[in-house]
Amino acid sequence: MSITLTPDIVPRRSKRTRHPTGEAALSILTTLYNQVDPRSIKEAVSRSDGREWEQAILSELDSLFENNTWVPATAEECLKQKAIPSRMILTVKLDSDGNIKKHKARLVAGGHKQIENVDYEEVFAPTLRLETFRILLAIAASRDMMIDQIDVKTAFLKADIDAHILMKLPSAHNAYDSISSQRLKDTLDGSTVRLTGNLYGLKQGAKMWYEELTATLVSLGFIASEHDIALYSKGTNPEERIWIAIYVDDLVIISKSTSEMDLFKKNLKMYYTLSADEEVNHALGIRIKRDLQARTIHLSQPAKIAEIIIDAKMQLAKGLDSPYFPPPAEGDKKPFRNKELYASLVCKIGWIARCTRPDISIQFTILAKRLAAPTIGDWKNFKIVARYLITTMQFGITIGGETLVGYADALHHGTINCDQSQDTYSHSAAQ
């Protein structure tokens, strides 16, 4: 017996809301996770993009030699002092949409082997506060100011070093068959050198670079903010004032005056080699989308969310509309064995909640209380938050505009994990 469908007979379709799976929602990071960062020089040069990695390593070595970062260590120095290790860190740099920008190699010293009061003393280096960054973006958006971002190439190498440090260079001996550059083979031979300049990975590296950069900014007439010492400004006229926000080797420049911005970049190039400046679209792991007509900026972190989903192996999980934690089930009090994984993922959720997703702040607080001894129930609750983030991956916060906006909410009956009431409020102003 066969049934023929006519135009009057239409199959019944489910009206249930269909949620995206992690696999569908994570298209933004397809490139990233297909292009896994190599863990060694041998792995890098043996891959299909080995030539790109070899050129990236050679470019890094050129920068090190140009800045006279080391000299060969003498036999006497090697007998008196133990050398710290080093390794070549190889990463694929992506834009805010997950597309490959370049292959990046960086020689990093093993600062974890440094001895306090021998190899280093002071290590503190301030970076821009997240709150300062958001306020700056809000002001710039509402006042229609220009926002540019520049990167100082090999920034740490520009600073001096304040200690006598020996370092053993990485060896590329096991990758000789795949390396075409003889210079690379001769340099990365595992020999011991004495550092004469600053290097990434050193305990005091960030501090030395911050002191070098701020001294340059002061010489150019900039003044540090009283409220955030990683924020510098110059001028009092609103039409010509320029702000410089420092986050390690990234500088965000904000001003209404094109001439002032161009003059600053020209002066800075007298001291450092700068990457091509561009309008800011990605900073501190945050994607930045500007609406010039509405004078607003939208901040979101889809790449960071995708990283959490991948690390939790939840690519095929279905999304949820709400991060609500259900009552605990039988067996939920059993300990969760992988405490390190739980702590790592919850801390990443905390960063997202702090930056762009205040809607999961309460859930993060509940999960964070269980870092020392997570249970199966805590892991289930984490997965609920992760599934909610899958559905809302593109959500974020919008700052700027020309009005004061306030939000408030409250939960009076408490939660299954806490019988206390909770309330929250938020105000946004850009004028």
N, C-alpha and C positions, 0 to 999 in steps of 0.2 A: 504493500500500500504506500502510495506517495502523496505528498501534500504540496500543492503549488501555491505560492504566495501571490496574491493579487494586490493591486494598489489599495484595496480596502482592508487588507490584512497586513498590519505592521507589527513586527516583533516587539515585544515589551522590553524596554530598556530600563536598567536600574537608574534611579534618581539619586543614588547615594553619591556624596562628594568624594571624588577620587583625589587622593593625595600623591604627590610626586614621590618616587623612590629616591634613595640617595644616589643611585646610579644616574638617574635622569638629572637630578639637581646639581650634580658635581661636574657638569660638562666644562665649567670654567677652569677646572684643574686637570683636564685630560692630558694636556701637554706636560704639566708639571710631573705627574706621576708616571707618564710614559718615559720621561727624561729624568730618571733617577740620578741623583748626584753620585759620581764615582767616589769610592772610599780610598782609593790609592792612585798613584801615578800610573802604575802598571795597568790597572783597570781602565783608566781614562784613555790612555794612548792606544789601547787595544780595541776600543769601540769604533763604531762606524764614524763617529765624529771625533776621532782621535787627533786629526790635524788641528781642529779648532782648539782642543785642549792643549796641545803642544804649543800653539801660538799664544794661548792665554798664560801658560807657565813662563814662556820666554819673555812676554811682556812684563810679568811680575818681576822676573830677574833683572830686566833692564832698569826698572824703577829702583830696585834695591842697589844696583851698582851706581846708578846716577846719583843717589843720595849718600853714597859711601857708608852703607849701613854696617859693614863689618870689615875686619882685616884678619888674616890668618893668625891663629893663636900660636904662641911659642910653646916649646916643650916644657919650659919652666912654668908657664902659666897653667898648662894642663895638669902638672903635678901638684900645684898649689890649690887649685879650685876645680870643683866638679862642674861639668858642662850640663846645661839644661837641654832637653830634647826640642825638636821642632818638627813640624809636618806641613805639607802643602794641602790646604783646604780648597777643594774644587766644588764650585756651585754654579748652577744655571740661574742667571738673573732674569726675572720675569717682569712684565709690566702689570698694571692693575687688572688686566683681563686675562692674565695667565699665559700670555704669549712670550716666547723666548726673546730677550733683548741681547744677551751676550753670554759667553762662557767666561767665568771669572775664576782666576787662581790667586791664592793669597798665602804667602809663607807666614806661619803663625808659630810663635815661640811657646814652649811648654811652661807657661807661667805657674802652673800648679806645682812645679818642682823648685820654684824660687824659695829662698829662705829669708824670713823676715829679719830686718835689721842687718842683713848681709847683702842681699840682692835688691832690696827695696825697703822703703820706709812709709811715706805717705802714698795713698792710692786713690783718694776720693777725687772724683771728677763729676761735677754737676751736669745734668742734662735737662732739657726743657720739660717742664711739668705738663702733663696732659691737659690740665685745666687751662693753663696759659695758652696752649696751642689752640684749643677750641675757641677761647675768647678772641684771639687774634683773627682766626678765620671768620668768626661771626662779625667782627668789626669791619674786616676787609670786604666781606660780602655786602653788608648793608651800606657801606660808603663807596662801593664800586671801585675798590682799590685793586691794584695789580698784585698777584701772588706768584712769585717765581721760586724755583728750587734749583740749587746748584750743589754739586758734590765735589769736594776737594779730593783729587786723585792722590792715592797713597798718602793720606793725610798724616798718619802716625809717623811716617818716615821723615817728615819735615821737622820734628821736634828732637831736641837733644836728649841724651840719656844721663841719668844721675847716679849710675852705679857701674861697677866693673863686673860684666857678665860674660861668661863663656857659653857658647851654644853649639850643639852638634847639628850640622845640616842634614836634611833627609837624604836618603840614598835612592837613586833610580836604577841601581845595578840590575835588579830583576826585570826591568822593563827595557833594557838596552836593545833587544831585538826589534822592538816596536817604535823606538825613538829614532827619528832621522837627523835631529840636530846634535852635532858633536859638542857644541857649547853647552847644551843642557846636560849632556852626559858628564862633561868635565866639571860642571859647577855642582851638581847634586851628587856628590861622591861620598857623603857621610863624614866629611872632615870637620874638625873643630875650629870655630872662629871666635874672635872677640868682638862683641857688638860695640860700635862707635856711634850708633844712632838708635833712635827709638824703633820699636817693632810691634806689630800687632801680637797680642797674646801676653805681653809682659804685664805684670801686676800694676806697674805704675804707668803703663803706656797711655791710657786715656787721660790721666792727670797731666802728663807732660804735653800732650797735644792740646788740651784745653788751655793750659797756660800759654803755649805758643800762639794759639789762635786769638785769645782774648788780648794778649799784648799787641798783636797786629791791629785788632779792632780799635783799641784805645789810641794807638798811634794815628788812626784814621779819623779820630774825633768822636768815636762812639762812647756811650755811657751805659753801664750796666743798670738794669732795673733794680729797684729796692725790694721788689717782691719776688723776683725770679732772676737769679744771677746768670741764667743761660739765655736771657733776653737782653739785647742791646738796642739802643736807639740813637738817632742823631737828628738834631733840628727840633724846633718848636712850632714852626709854621705847619698847620695841618695839611697844607697842599704840598709841602716839600719834605715832611718828616718821613724817615725810613726806619723800619724795624728789622732786626736780624735775629732770628730764632735759631739756636744751636742745638742740634741733636747729634752728638758724636762728630762725624765728618760730613753731615748733611746740614745745609743752611737754607732756611726758608726766608725769603726777602719779601717784605710787604711795604708798598708805598703807592701814593697817587701820582708821583712824579716819575716819568720815564727817564728824564735826564739824571735824576739822583740815583736811580737804579743802575743806569748804564755807567755812571761815574764810579759807583761803588765796585761794580764788577771789573772795571778797567783797573782800578787801584789794587783790588785783591789779586788780579793776575800778575801783578808785579812781585807778589810773594809766593803764590802757589799756582799749580797747574789745575785748572778747573775743567770739569766735564761740561758738555753742552748744556746751557741753562734752558729750562723749559717751564711751562706753567705747571704748578703743582697738581698732581693727580693721584699721588700715592705717597704716604709718609707714615712712619711709625706702624706699618702694617695695616694702615687704614686706607680704603679707597675713597677718593675725594671727587665728587661730581658737582660742578658749579652750574647754577642757573642764573645767568646774567640778567635775564629779564625780571625774574622774581627777586633778585638780589639775595639768594640763599645758597647754601652749600649742604649737600647731602653726604653724610659719613656712613660707611658700611664696611663690613669685613667678611665678604663671602669667601675669600681665599683662606682665611684663618678658620672659618667654620668648616670648610671642606677638609682642611688638614686634620681637624678633630675627628670628623667622620671617617676619614681614611685610617687614622691611627687606632680608632676603636673598631675597625673592620665592620663598619655598618653601611657599606656602599649600597646594599640591597634593601636596607630598612625603609619602611614606609613612613612618611611624615605624619605629624600630629598637629591639630589645631590649637592645642593648649598644653602648657608644661605642668599641669596639675598632677601632684603626686597622689596616687590612690592609697587606701588603707593597706598596711603591711599584710602580706600573706604568710601562710605557714612555711617555715624554713627560711624566711627572709633575714632572720637574725644570725644565720651562720656566717662566719667570717669570709670575706672575699680575699682570695689568696694573693692576687697581684696588686699589692698596695702601691707600688711604684707607678704602675700604669694609671691607677685611679687618681693618684695625687697629680700626676702630670696632666691628665685630661681636665681635671677640675680646675687646676690653676689656669689652663688656657681658656676655659669658660669664664673664669674670673676676669681675665684681661678683656675679653669680649664684652662682658657685662659692664665693665668700667668705662670702656671706650665708646661703644655705640649701641649697646643693648641693655638699657636699664630695665627692660621688661623681664629679664631673667635674674635680676639681682637677688631677690628673695630665694629663688631656687639655688643659686650659687652659695648663698650664706648657709643654707641647710646642708648642702653637699660638703662645704668646706669644714664644717664642724666634725666631720667624720674622717678626716684625712689620716689620723693616727691609727684608727682601727675600723676601716670600712667593712660593711656587711654585704651579703648578696642583695639585700633590699636597697642599700645605697647605690650599688651598681645598676640596679633596675631603674632607680630614680635618675641616675645620670643618663641612661639610655633614653628616658622619656624627654629630658631636656635636649639631647642630641637630635631626636626625631622631630621635636618642635623646631629646632634650628634648621633642619632640612627643609621644612615647609616654608620657613621665613628667612631663607638665606639672604635675600636681597634687602631685608628690613634694615633700618638704621635710624639715625637721628638727623633732622634737618635744622640747621642753625642759620642765623642771619635774619633777613626781613626787616621790617620797619616798625614792628609793634611788640609790646610786651605780652608774652603768652604764658599762662600758668596752668599746671595740671595737678590734680590731687586724687588719691584713691585710698581706700581703707579696707581692711579685712578684720571684722570685729569678733568673729567666732573662733579665731585661731586656726591652726592646722593640725594635721594628725601627729606631727612631731613636736608641736609647741602650742600650748593653750593660751598664749598671749596674743592680744590684738596687734595688728601691724598697720601702719599707715606710711604713706610716701607722698612727696610733692616735688615739683620741678618747675622752675621758672626760666624763661629764655628771653634775653633782651640783647639787642644789637646796637641800640642807639647810644 
